Amino acid sequence: MSFKSTLLAGVAALSFALPAFADGIMIHDPYARASAMMSQSGAAFMEIMNQTDTDDRLIDARSDVAERVELHTHQEDANGVMRMIHVEEGFAIPAGGSHALARGGDHVMFLGLNQPFEHGEEIEVTLVFEQAGEMTVTIPIDLERNPMRQQMQGHGQMNHGNMGNAASD
């Protein structure tokens, strides 16, 4: 790999690690996934941090990568089946706090993708907040990310000696 290619790859990797800011709102660790190789839908995840002393709310998301972009969550129905639902009121971001958009929970949903989500590419998404206004976030597409594997790696030094012993739980 040439020096120029290595340098550009390093700059791209660093830019993914840098958070986005707008009027006291910070976006940390955004990434997007398509639900399958030829999928017509996808989702974006991130941590939204409110560094102000005023509560805020994510009320909308927009992007030209899909026919519709909605704020979604998962909700269990009466039969115990988890379903995605549109959250029209958006997500509260408490003053001095944060709100995670994560797999299996709240997320930005892309319906009717205009093109496939290709690993390593980026999408532009405009997030709309009640107080902070609009901010555009560049979100890398990461089809390999496995949050459960990352959580398990973080527990590598944990003592598992009593795991499986129900009496000690």
Order of alpha helices (4+ residues) and beta strands (2+ residues): alpha-beta-beta-beta-beta-beta-beta-beta-beta-beta-beta-beta-alpha
